[in-house]
Amino acid sequence: MTTKTIESILENTLNGADLSAQEGVMLLNQTDPSIKSAIKHTADQLRHLQAGDTVTYVINRNINYTNICEQHCSFCAFRRDANAEGSYWLDWEQILAKATDAVERNATEICMQGGLNPTAKINGLSLNYYLRLVATIKGKYPQLHLHAFSPQEIQFIAKEDNLSYAYVITALKDAGVDSMPGTAAEILNDDVRRILCPEKTNTATWLEIVSTAHRLGVPTTSTMLSGHIETPTQQIEHLEKLRSLQKTALEKAYPSAISEFILLPFVGQEAPKPLRKRVGRDQPVLDDALLLTAVARIMLGNWIPNHQPSWVKLGLTGAIEALNGGCNDIGGTLMEEHITTMAGALGGTCMEVETLIAAISSLKNRPYQQRDTLYRPILSDKIPDSSTQQNDPLSTNPR
């Protein structure tokens, strides 16, 4: 592979071409520091063209309502059995108190996800429990955007209650769910999933649920858990599936689509020992994460213009580096974060707005802007009313 070939690939992408899977693997396999630097520079140029120079952030709060989970993913340090030490299940008052705290701290979004708790039912139905979760928050704070319940949780509810995915998504949307986290994707390759998360949804089902959400008018994010047992070829396969999913939503004019891509580098410090031993390290390799961040921008940017690093996993310094290599958003304040922190992440659990702004301000010619969940700028202290939001998940028109 010649340097000239890499230069040609990068030049083509700057001229608007989509990166092929083969080209993507080529880029990820580069080891020469100068070539890797050129890849990151190209990603930064594409970020400028596709999303502009403004670095956005969102004021949000995580609520992980339970860590009781029936599944046993090999990377997860968060889940607990029902009566195990450290298990918890928030009651309605605790959930409402967290939502109230978020509002008092000017949050515009609640992100809510939890373990798959088979005892979480109301009148014998899991769906009723999830609807109560939504009503607890939306009943008092209808202005908050509720970004809730991964595709894995949708599958869990549907299986528990013998319902279709479309029925579950529609019921949650009607109750007040405004968008869906694109988590539980891990790596969209079933060979990897059989080792990493054998009890979780398979690739086809994850894609089906997310596409169904788009068709029904529920925007989603998209993610990748990287840097564990997967290969560069499998990383590109994952990105290619996300790109195809987004192209389907846009070309079929679904009312919603993917709003952002978030790279989630693997943190294994507290992961179960078999996987931790197999991976051979506890914290992400920043250089690997930055190269994959850049290639993800090059691969997806024509279709998914908003890209975000994880300051929880990379630390704020690493996240700022990612803003120079393809990302246009620094993420949210979170206020609390349990899933990654319990895995041993060193980035912290809460980021004050002033800290995010100061970090962004360290970058040259990169202004900052508060946004809502769907990447619309917030120009005042007033929290936007999510009930009046239109299904416009992209702030930058693709292609």
Protein Blocks (a to p, Z undefined) as FASTA:
>chain_A
ZZklmmmmmmmmmnopacdfklmmmmmmpcbfklmmmmmmmmmmmmmmmnojbdcddddd
dddfbfcdfbdcfkbckbccfkbghiacddfklmmmmmmmmmmnopabdcddddddfklc
gehiaklmmmmmmmmmmmmmmmbccdehifklmmmmmmmnopafklmmmmmmmnopabdc
fehklpacfklmmmmmmmbccfklmmmmmmmmmmnopacdddddehilbcfklmmmmmmm
mmmmmmmmmmnopabdcfbdcdddddfklgcfklmmmnopabdcfklmmmmmmmmmmmmm
mmmmbccddfklnojmlmmmmmmnopabebjnklpafklmmnopanbjbdcfklmmmmmm
mpghiacddddfkopacfbfbdcdfklpccdfbfbdgZZ
